[in-house]
Amino acid sequence: MKKILVPTDFSTQAENALKVATQLARKYNSEIYLLHMLEIPLHEVDALRSYNHLPEAIYFMKLAHKKFEALKTKDYLKDLTIHETVEFQEIFKGVFHLCKKHDIDLIIMGSNGVSGLKEMLIGSNTEKVVRTSKTPVLVIKNEHTVFKVNDFVFASDFKDESKATYKKATAFANILKAKMHLLMVNTPNKFITSEKSEHRMTSFVDAFDFKNYTINIYNDINIEKGIMNFSQSINADLIGMSTHGRQGISHFFNGSISEDLVNHAKRPVITFKI
């Protein structure tokens, strides 16, 4: 985990994400890439030609850099390698571009569910970032004076298509020295017997060397409530899941379920793309 991307609008929620990023950066000797997006309603902004004709673009660019300079004076950023970028794009496009350009290992975004980076995390922007990003996305909901993950819930349907993301999740758990609590939520609409569920999960994890886990089958009225209720029952530090397109566990991030989970979960949430 050498490169961490933190999109920021300079809000308290974004700073909460940055503070987590700094803790990880110090622990793992990582560089931090700060990204601020200026979503000016223009058809196209050309860095070489258009600025001379767009005084508003110049103004907002200078304002962003001024805010970056003020931010970088904070004590918690001292002695860290910080890169700043300001781009004129939609947030999900800017994140995708920067991840590809710098080979980012982890994206950390802040949200309180109602303000701050809401526009980055809810609706089409979130779905596009999560669905298209090959980079894990960690959503931080609150300030963490000490970001420590002891118990990591990984929710999945534990089908073969999720094995690639499970491998990424176990690698992340190893980095954090966290215990994984593998979770399959059983709902009335998609009921699977406990015996079949346990057999599927056991067969799934047998293909990996990772051993620091528990297997859990939880019954609830829907998947997102099951994830949140189980996570609360064990006082989990982090919730993780895999996502892609519209298959498997990815339906967590389609429509209201994704918004409800990101908005209502009190714990950090991390996603891994299949």
N, C-alpha and C positions, 0 to 999 in steps of 0.2 A: 504494500500500500504506500507507494511513493508519491503519488500525485492526487490531490483532493480538490475537487471543484465545488465552490460555494457561490451559487447565484445570490445576489443581494439587491434589495431595494433600500438598504440602510435602515430598515425598521428594527424594532426590538426582536421580532421573531427571526429575522435574518441574522441578527447578532447572536441569538441563541444557537443557531446552527454553526456560525463561525466559531463560537467558543468551544463547541464540541470538536470541530475540525482542528482547532489548535491543540487540544488535548491529544488527539490521535496523532497529529503531526509531530509533537514533541516525543511521543512514545515510540513512533516508528520512523522518525527522521524523514518526514514527508514534506513536500512542497505544497503550498496552498495557492490555488488559482481563484481569484475573486472575479466574478462576472456581473456586470450591471447592464441591463438591456434598456435601451431608449426606444420604446415602441411609438415613435413619432409617426403620425398617419401620413406616410409618404409612399408613393408607388415604388420608389427606389432611391437610395442614398448612395452616391458614389464618393468614396473617401478622397479621391483626387480632384474631382470636378465639381461636385454638388455643394460642398460646404460654402464656397464663395457666394452662392445664390441662396443659401439657407442660414440666415443669421440665428434662427431658433435652434438649429442643430449645433452650431458653434456654442451657443449659450449653454445648452443642456450638457454638452460634452465637457465644457469647462467646469460646470457645476458638479458633475459626477466625479471628475478628477479631484476637485477640491474636497469633496466628501471622502474620497479614498484616502487623501493625504491626512485628513483628520482621523479617520478610522485607524490608520496604520500607526498613529501615535499611542494607541491603547497599550497598556502594560502587558496584557495577555498575548500580544503579538510580537513582543520583543524577541529579537534574535531568531525569528522564523523567516524562511524564504517565502515572500509573498509576491505574486504576480497579479497585476490588475488589467482587466480588459473591459472596454465599453464598446458595445455593438448596437447597430440599428437593425434589429430583427425581432421577430416574435421570440418569446422566451424559449420555447421548445427547440426552435431552429438554432438559436445561439448556443444552447447547451449541447446539442448534437454536434455542432461545428467545432466547439472547443474541445469536446471529448475526443473527437477524431484527430484534431490537430496536435493535441498534447498527450494523447494516450492516457487519459485520466483513469484512475483506478476506482474512485468512489465519488459520487455526487452527494452532497449534504444540503438539504433545503429546510427552511424553517417555516412553521405555520402554527397558528393557534385555532384554525378552523373557521374564523370569522373575519379576520383582517390580515394585515401584514402581507405575506406572500400568497394570499388566497388565490389571486389570479394565476399564479404559477402552479398551484397545486390542485385546483378543483376544475372539473369539467374537461373540455377538450385538450387544454394544454397539458394537464397531468397525464391523461390517457396517452397523448402523443409522446411525452417524455418517457413514461414508463414503458410503453409498448415498443418504442423505436430504439431506446438506449440500450446498448449492450453493456453499459456500465451500471453497477448497482446504485440504486437511489435510496438514500437514507433520509427520512422525514423526521425532523425534530420538533416536538410540540411545546416543550418548556425549557427553562434554563436548567442546565445541569452543571452544578459547581464541580462535581466529579462525575464524569461519564464512565461508568463501569457496568459491563454486561456480564452478569453471572448466569442468568437464565434466559435463554433465547428460544422463543416459540417459533417453530417453522410449520406453517399450515400448508397442506397440499392435498391433492387427490391421490398422490403416490402411484401415478401411472408412469410408464416408461418414458414418456415425453418430458417428464419433470426431473429426470436424472441429472441432466447437465446443470440445471440450476441448483439442485441439491448439492452437487459437488462444489459449486461456488459458495453456497451457504455454509457448508462444513469448513471450507477454507477460511471464511470470514470468522466462524466460530473458533477455529484454531488460533487465528491471530489474536482474538479477544480473550482466549482461554475460557470460553463460555460453554456451559452445558446446554445441549439442544433438547428441546421437548417437542418431538414430532407429533403433529396434531392432525387428525382427520375428524371433521365435523359431520355428524350424521343428522340429517334433517327429515321431517315427515315426507317431504316431496321426493326426496332421493334417498330412501332408506336402504341401508346395507347392514346386514347382521354384524354383530361384533366379531364373530368368528371369521367372516369373510374379510372384514376390514383389517383385523389383526394379521391375517395371513397375507394380505396384499402389502401391508406396511413392512412386515418381517422379510418378505421376499425382496422388497425394494431395497432395504438397507443392507441386506446380506451381500450386495454387490459392491459395497464400499468398505474401506478399512476403518472409517471413523466409528468409534465405539462410545463416545461420551454423549449418550442420548437416552431419552425415555420414549416409550411409545404410548400414545394417548388417543382414545376415541371418546368424543364428547358429543352428547345429544343436545340439540337446541332447535329453536323454531326456524332459524336461518343461519347461514354460514357466518356472516359477519358478527352476529351476536354471539355465536359459539366461540369464535376466535377471541373476542373481547372478554367474554365471561370466563373462559378457561384461563386466559392470560392473567386476569385479575385474581383468579382462585389460587394461582401459584406465585403471584406478585412478580410476574415476568418483567425483565428489563427491556426487552426488545421483541417485536413481532416481525417475522419474515415470511415471504411467500414468493412463488414464482409466477411469472406472467408472460403471455405472448398472445397476439391476435385475439381470437375469441374461443380458444379451446382450453380445456382443462381448468386449472385454478385461475386462469386469466379472467374468468368472468367476475372475479372480485373487483376488477378495475373497469367494468362496463356499467355505465349508468349509476343508479343511486347507491349500489353496494359499495363501489369504490369511494364515492364521496362520503358516505356514512362512516366507512372504516377510517379514512384519513381524518375526517372531522371529529369523530367521536372517540377514537382510541386515545387514551391518555398517555400511552407509551409510544416511544419511537417505533417507526415502521420502516422496514427495508425491503426492497423488491429486487428480484433477480430475473433477468430476461432469459427465456428459453431460446 
